[in-house]
Amino acid sequence: MGVRLFYTTVTASREVKSQQAEVMRILESKNIQYELIDISADGALRDEMRTKSGNLTAVPPQIFNEDQYCGNYAMFSEAVEEDTVEKFLKLA
């Protein structure tokens, strides 16, 4: 599968929960298939997300196309505003 969304099911942060939900809602509204990767299930997944994003303190949601880093929530949100989501996800 192409688009991979690193997220967490275990967080006390309302902001993270809200951002994750918004990314999923937008991807679904655009009929873009994606794979969910729950970093709370395995610390190695969190480390993978941080290493591949180039940010050792990155928090979900982080978005990739296969192993290519696309960006975080702020970058995704900007792409939505500019109507360039497919380009942001490296699908176009």
C-alpha positions as a Markdown table, in Angstrom:
| # | Residue | x | y | z |
|---|---|---|---|---|
| 1 | Met | 0.0 | 0.0 | 0.0 |
| 2 | Gly | 1.2 | 3.5 | -0.7 |
| 3 | Val | 0.1 | 6.0 | 2.0 |
| 4 | Arg | 1.1 | 5.1 | 5.6 |
| 5 | Leu | -0.3 | 7.0 | 8.5 |
| 6 | Phe | 1.6 | 6.7 | 11.8 |
| 7 | Tyr | -0.8 | 7.3 | 14.6 |
| 8 | Thr | -1.4 | 6.3 | 18.2 |
| 9 | Thr | -4.4 | 4.8 | 20.0 |
| 10 | Val | -3.0 | 5.8 | 23.4 |
| 11 | Thr | -2.6 | 9.5 | 24.0 |
| 12 | Ala | -3.9 | 12.0 | 26.6 |
| 13 | Ser | -3.5 | 14.8 | 24.1 |
| 14 | Arg | -6.8 | 16.0 | 22.6 |
| 15 | Glu | -4.8 | 17.8 | 19.9 |
| 16 | Val | -3.1 | 14.6 | 18.7 |
| 17 | Lys | -6.5 | 12.8 | 18.7 |
| 18 | Ser | -8.1 | 15.6 | 16.8 |
| 19 | Gln | -5.3 | 15.9 | 14.2 |
| 20 | Gln | -5.3 | 12.1 | 13.6 |
| 21 | Ala | -9.0 | 12.0 | 13.1 |
| 22 | Glu | -8.9 | 15.0 | 10.7 |
| 23 | Val | -6.2 | 13.4 | 8.6 |
| 24 | Met | -8.2 | 10.1 | 8.4 |
| 25 | Arg | -11.4 | 12.0 | 7.6 |
| 26 | Ile | -9.8 | 13.9 | 4.7 |
| 27 | Leu | -8.1 | 10.9 | 3.3 |
| 28 | Glu | -11.4 | 9.0 | 3.3 |
| 29 | Ser | -13.3 | 11.9 | 1.8 |
| 30 | Lys | -10.8 | 11.9 | -1.1 |
| 31 | Asn | -11.0 | 8.1 | -1.4 |
| 32 | Ile | -7.3 | 7.8 | -0.7 |
| 33 | Gln | -6.5 | 4.4 | 0.7 |
| 34 | Tyr | -4.0 | 4.3 | 3.5 |
| 35 | Glu | -2.4 | 2.0 | 6.0 |
| 36 | Leu | -2.7 | 2.8 | 9.7 |
| 37 | Ile | 0.4 | 2.1 | 11.8 |
| 38 | Asp | -0.2 | 2.3 | 15.6 |
| 39 | Ile | 3.0 | 3.3 | 17.3 |
| 40 | Ser | 1.5 | 2.6 | 20.7 |
| 41 | Ala | 1.6 | -1.2 | 19.8 |
| 42 | Asp | 5.4 | -1.3 | 19.6 |
| 43 | Gly | 8.2 | 1.2 | 20.6 |
| 44 | Ala | 10.1 | 0.1 | 17.5 |
| 45 | Leu | 7.3 | 1.5 | 15.3 |
| 46 | Arg | 7.6 | 4.9 | 17.1 |
| 47 | Asp | 11.4 | 4.8 | 16.6 |
| 48 | Glu | 10.9 | 4.0 | 12.9 |
| 49 | Met | 8.5 | 6.9 | 12.5 |
| 50 | Arg | 10.9 | 9.3 | 14.1 |
| 51 | Thr | 14.0 | 8.0 | 12.2 |
| 52 | Lys | 12.2 | 8.1 | 8.8 |
| 53 | Ser | 10.8 | 11.6 | 9.5 |
| 54 | Gly | 14.2 | 12.9 | 10.5 |
| 55 | Asn | 12.8 | 14.2 | 13.8 |
| 56 | Leu | 13.7 | 12.3 | 16.9 |
| 57 | Thr | 10.9 | 14.0 | 18.8 |
| 58 | Ala | 8.2 | 13.7 | 16.2 |
| 59 | Val | 4.7 | 12.9 | 17.4 |
| 60 | Pro | 1.7 | 11.5 | 15.5 |
| 61 | Pro | 0.3 | 11.9 | 13.0 |
| 62 | Gln | 3.2 | 11.5 | 10.6 |
| 63 | Ile | 2.4 | 10.7 | 6.9 |
| 64 | Phe | 4.5 | 8.7 | 4.5 |
| 65 | Asn | 4.2 | 7.2 | 1.0 |
| 66 | Glu | 5.8 | 3.8 | 1.4 |
| 67 | Asp | 9.0 | 4.8 | 3.1 |
| 68 | Gln | 9.1 | 8.4 | 1.7 |
| 69 | Tyr | 8.3 | 11.0 | 4.3 |
| 70 | Cys | 5.5 | 13.3 | 3.2 |
| 71 | Gly | 5.1 | 15.4 | 6.4 |
| 72 | Asn | 3.3 | 16.0 | 9.7 |
| 73 | Tyr | -0.2 | 17.4 | 10.5 |
| 74 | Ala | 0.7 | 21.0 | 9.9 |
| 75 | Met | 2.2 | 20.2 | 6.5 |
| 76 | Phe | -0.8 | 18.1 | 5.6 |
| 77 | Ser | -3.2 | 20.8 | 6.7 |
| 78 | Glu | -1.4 | 23.3 | 4.5 |
| 79 | Ala | -1.7 | 21.0 | 1.5 |
| 80 | Val | -5.5 | 20.7 | 2.2 |
| 81 | Glu | -5.8 | 24.5 | 2.2 |
| 82 | Glu | -3.9 | 24.7 | -1.1 |
| 83 | Asp | -5.8 | 21.7 | -2.6 |
| 84 | Thr | -2.5 | 19.9 | -3.2 |
| 85 | Val | -3.1 | 16.8 | -1.1 |
| 86 | Glu | -2.3 | 14.3 | -3.9 |
| 87 | Lys | 1.0 | 16.1 | -4.6 |
| 88 | Phe | 1.8 | 16.3 | -0.8 |
| 89 | Leu | 1.2 | 12.5 | -0.6 |
| 90 | Lys | 3.4 | 11.9 | -3.7 |
| 91 | Leu | 0.5 | 10.4 | -5.6 |
| 92 | Ala | 0.5 | 13.0 | -8.4 |
